[in-house]
């Protein structure tokens, strides 16, 4: 059998060498903020191929969404050679098997390499990676790294985060971490560093963007894609400007949570995907959002594994934060939907739990409006809102990322938001927006029972008042019987 040397027929470009050598020589954490078409995935595919023969283990190449992983990596063709990129990085001679439907390659020596999605990271439970690439990390679910990093630490594995910026989101935070922490590798490459595109080509791309976007916005996107600017907004962002305004006005800060105020919640329910919950209080004329929770694979109640039970999670949070629950607002589909419990609706299961545990408070269903009305209600809610910076960090990032999809054929953003990792937190925020109203303040001394009875007494009413009341009742009855009249 002929000897195969990895990488096969590939050498890093001069600007890729620092990342290549860092990972080749055993580096554990790398962040590469590189411009579009600079070869981020290419260098990482070849790095992983070489590493998989030095240390047998499981290796992942993670994209933001599983559905896009096949097109972006598994089926991607190198335009310069006409070959699939995975065939170049993992030659057929070094393979034991290929599972097309799982996008997995088994390698000689015992390693496996697989393309996965951050939108379904919970499906990776039970696997211990030796190394992983988090590609287009600015668009990925940040919760995936929060879940996987302890596993990687325990396995002494390595990770590389590669992306082009998408505003000052979690990737911007990861770049900050890499520049600060000892032992991390950080690389920032713009087109000025690589010269991948000529100035003429760049000018042409700017003109293309200006044809479909306002000039100022088009230029910010151009700077984002080719000069790694973090200042551009997320394309199609729905509430990004609301979050930016809240931040600039000092409404995303850490503050003391007053246990004297009752706590309300707004929900989005999931089974295989995330259940998301926002916790909030009314503080004068402000809505204080004090906490946030999101997790997949949750049951309504789970006494055996409390971390998987929503009832147990609510009670644990109440105990830890001294919360006094008032009302939990569930989405409209909680009335018919069931999660086990012998066919009982989700709402009924929570109401049953509240009878058993009175500290849970009350449960109700938000009014039903279409998605666009809910989005507008959410926009109207932001100006009244203050977010606890530490407790709601991941949730606020979701609200900033929530965006519409760009339609290349129509040259416009679709009305419907993209369904990705940010959707669940954003749908839960719409539940908040469709349900909140300031608690009524008491007006003067409370009316006694005797006074209330006298107010309703016939003797206390004039003939004109009784006639007016009678006619009002009859009108209401006619309207009920004949709505169109």
Secondary structure, DSSP 8 states (H G I E B T S, - for coil): -----SSSS----GGGHHHHHHHHTT--EEEEEE-TTS-HHHHHHHHHHHHHHHS-SEEEEEES-HHHHIIIIIS-B-TTT-SBHHHHHS-GGGEEEEETTTTEEEETTS-EEEEEEGGGGGGGTT--EEEEEEETGGGS-HHHHHHHHHHHHHTT-EEEEEE---SSSHHHHHHHHHHHSTT-EEEEE-HHHH--S-HHHHHHHHHHHHHHS-HHHHHHHHHHHHH--S-S--TTBSSHHHHHHHHHTT-EE-----TTS-EEEEEE--SSS-EEEEEEEEETTEEEEEEEEEESS-BS--SSSGGGBHHHHHHHHHHHHT--EEEEEE-GGGTT---SGGG--HHHHHHHHHHH-GGG-EEEE-----HHHHHHHHHHHHTTEEEETTTTHHHHHHHHH-BEEEETTTTEEEEEE--STTHHHHHHHHHHHTT--------SS---HHHHHHHH-GGGS-HHHHHHHHHHHHHHHHHHH-TT-
